[in-house]
């Protein structure tokens, strides 16, 4: 049986993962960056994205996601392993994106997994390391080229 502290830690970590996805959807980049430790390492390269610290990846995300008309990131299936003040999480994310396509627009979908290393800090749980794994893509145009990190 989980202790009350473990239940609380799991809830706080799940809240952090949802807060990060919601901040991205709201284009609230300060809130997004605040979900990570300042020296965290983020690796989106498997999905043709940026790698770097939150400040660097934030600039890339704001530019890339700014190209889309709308998007939503749904985080679920969080598998969390607690080890004192540290934790690992593997979380599924389902992403719907509305993008311009010729004279109209198109809705595309993708599924990814995040592998995160988290730590309890004086301001709550923060992500210290994130690796994105691409699971699948659907309805992307045949000529779609994923944005390249600068």
C-alpha positions in Angstrom: 0.0 0.0 0.0 1.3 3.5 -0.9 1.9 5.9 1.9 0.2 9.3 2.0 3.5 10.9 1.0 3.8 8.7 -2.0 0.3 9.4 -3.1 0.9 13.1 -2.7 4.2 12.9 -4.6 2.5 11.0 -7.5 -0.4 13.5 -7.6 2.1 16.4 -7.7 4.1 14.8 -10.5 1.0 14.1 -12.5 0.0 17.8 -12.0 3.4 18.9 -13.2 3.1 16.8 -16.4 -0.4 18.1 -17.1 0.8 21.7 -16.3 3.6 21.4 -18.8 1.2 20.2 -21.6 -1.4 22.9 -20.8 1.3 25.6 -20.8 2.3 24.5 -24.2 -1.3 24.6 -25.5 -1.8 28.1 -24.0 1.6 29.2 -25.4 2.5 30.3 -21.9 6.2 29.8 -22.3 7.2 31.1 -18.8 4.8 28.6 -17.2 6.2 25.8 -19.5 9.8 26.6 -18.7 8.9 26.7 -15.0 8.1 23.0 -15.1 11.8 22.2 -15.6 14.9 22.7 -13.5 16.9 25.5 -15.1 19.7 23.1 -16.0 17.4 20.3 -17.2 18.2 18.5 -20.4 15.5 18.1 -23.0 15.8 15.8 -26.0 13.2 16.0 -28.7 15.6 14.8 -31.4 13.8 11.4 -32.0 10.8 13.5 -33.3 13.1 15.7 -35.3 13.1 18.4 -32.6 15.5 20.4 -30.5 17.8 19.3 -27.7 19.1 21.6 -24.9 18.2 23.3 -21.7 14.7 24.7 -21.2 15.5 28.2 -22.2 16.9 26.9 -25.6 14.1 24.4 -26.2 11.5 27.1 -25.3 12.7 29.4 -28.1 12.5 26.5 -30.6 9.0 25.4 -29.4 7.6 28.9 -29.6 8.8 29.2 -33.1 7.8 25.8 -34.3 4.4 25.6 -32.6 3.7 29.2 -33.8 3.5 27.8 -37.3 0.4 25.7 -36.5 -3.2 27.1 -36.4 -4.1 25.2 -33.2 -3.0 22.1 -31.2 -3.7 20.1 -28.0 -1.4 17.9 -26.0 -3.2 15.2 -24.0 -1.0 13.6 -21.3 -2.0 10.2 -19.8 -0.9 6.8 -18.8 1.7 8.2 -16.4 3.9 5.4 -15.0 5.7 6.9 -12.0 8.4 5.3 -10.0 9.3 7.1 -6.8 12.7 6.9 -5.1 12.8 9.4 -2.2 13.3 12.9 -3.6 13.7 11.5 -7.2 11.3 9.9 -9.6 11.1 8.5 -13.1 8.0 8.8 -15.3 7.0 7.4 -18.6 4.0 9.3 -20.0 2.0 9.0 -23.1 1.0 12.1 -25.0 -1.6 12.3 -27.8 -1.3 15.4 -29.9 -3.8 16.8 -32.4 -2.6 19.7 -34.6 -4.5 21.9 -37.0 -2.2 23.1 -39.7 -2.5 25.1 -42.9 -2.6 22.9 -46.0 -2.9 24.6 -49.4 -6.1 26.5 -49.5 -7.5 25.0 -46.4 -6.3 23.2 -43.3 -5.7 19.7 -42.2 -5.8 18.0 -38.8 -3.0 15.6 -38.0 -2.3 13.4 -35.1 0.7 11.9 -33.4 1.5 9.8 -30.4 4.7 10.1 -28.3 6.1 8.9 -25.0 8.1 11.0 -22.6 10.7 9.5 -20.4 11.3 11.9 -17.5 13.7 12.1 -14.6 12.2 14.3 -11.9 13.4 15.7 -8.6 11.7 17.3 -5.5 13.0 20.9 -5.1 12.2 23.7 -2.7 9.5 24.8 -5.2 8.0 21.4 -5.7 8.7 18.6 -8.2 10.6 19.7 -11.4 11.7 17.8 -14.5 15.4 17.4 -14.8 15.6 15.3 -17.9 13.1 14.6 -20.7 13.5 12.3 -23.7 10.7 12.2 -26.3 10.0 9.0 -28.2 7.9 9.1 -31.4 5.3 6.3 -31.4 3.4 7.2 -34.6 2.0 9.9 -36.9 -1.3 10.1 -38.8 -2.6 12.2 -41.7 0.5 14.3 -42.2 0.9 15.6 -45.7 3.2 13.4 -47.9 5.6 16.3 -48.2 5.6 17.2 -44.5 9.0 18.0 -43.2 9.3 18.1 -39.4 10.7 21.5 -38.2 14.4 21.4 -37.8 16.0 22.7 -34.6 18.2 25.7 -35.1 
